[in-house]
Amino acid sequence: MNKLFFFLLLLNSVIVSAQNLPKVASGKIERMENFPSQFVAPRNIDIWLPEGYNTNNKYSVVYMHDGQMLFDSTQTWNKKEWLADEIFSQLISEKKIEPCIIIAIWNTPERITEYFPNKIFENMDSELQNSILEKYGNGKKISSDNYLKFIVTEVKPFIDKKYATHTDKEHTEIIGSSMGGLISVYAISEYPGIFGGAACLSTAWFSFVEPNYAIPMAAFKYLEQNLPTPVDHKIYFDYGTGESDKSYELTQSFTDLIARGKGYTERNYKSMVFEKAVHDEIAWSRRLDIPLVFLLGR
């Protein structure tokens, strides 16, 4: 991040009044409204600080996608939420995970093009690429590389400057569901020096179902070449057997095989199946504690 941009970011970022923020059961939220970027469209970022947050301490940082869905169901489009504040608070109070803050990055209308990994897209033939853009691109190009640059070179330096954080990868995790799961494994693969752990719930392997599995095959090729070393990284995957989630079984199984072939073991890789679990925030909230303890356990 260049110094002028960072200065303008600090100058223009404002804390939104409490009445506009999600209501949380524990801790507090600060919002950076319309956080600017040189790479992607501006968007809100909600920062959840745990109860007793103290600048004399250092906190791990958990970056989460689809940030507007995490805290308050009265403000979400489908009236569902992850219950993130309740779950994080309970685990911290029980000393099951280390103290941490959540960086909840809102999605935009370009969610699919921002979350679809560029390098997986580039592994496909042009006909399939055009088909994906025509159906899901809404006139936009795939921009996940820029989305990750936004997080890594703009958001993270700002957060580390403003809040009391551990800045190393051992204390920096990234979490998402569905396409957010896909961009999370892409993030830890593209930036293994930034993220030490990724949790990918109901990963979209793939929402884009087509007969010859060309999209999953492109993903497998990428993962074989780019999954980070298991020596100092942890990765969590899961899916349910209800509704659309059940279509992820085969591709998740192949992903697990690739990870094992790269040297991942039970110590640093977890892949779980949840019977009858469906593809929504309620289902993810019921099991969020598992990846949190796996990645952040004390």
Secondary structure as UniProt FT lines:
FT   HELIX           3..12
FT   HELIX           18..20
FT   STRAND          28..35
FT   STRAND          43..49
FT   TURN            51..52
FT   TURN            55..56
FT   STRAND          59..64
FT   HELIX           67..69
FT   HELIX           73..75
FT   TURN            77..78
FT   HELIX           84..93
FT   TURN            94..95
FT   STRAND          100..105
FT   TURN            109..110
FT   HELIX           111..115
FT   HELIX           118..121
FT   TURN            122..123
FT   HELIX           126..136
FT   TURN            138..139
FT   HELIX           144..149
FT   HELIX           150..155
FT   HELIX           156..162
FT   HELIX           169..171
FT   STRAND          172..177
FT   HELIX           179..190
FT   TURN            192..194
FT   STRAND          197..201
FT   TURN            211..212
FT   HELIX           214..226
FT   TURN            230..231
FT   STRAND          234..240
FT   HELIX           243..248
FT   HELIX           249..261
FT   TURN            262..263
FT   TURN            266..268
FT   STRAND          269..274
FT   TURN            275..276
FT   HELIX           281..285
FT   TURN            286..288
FT   HELIX           289..296
//
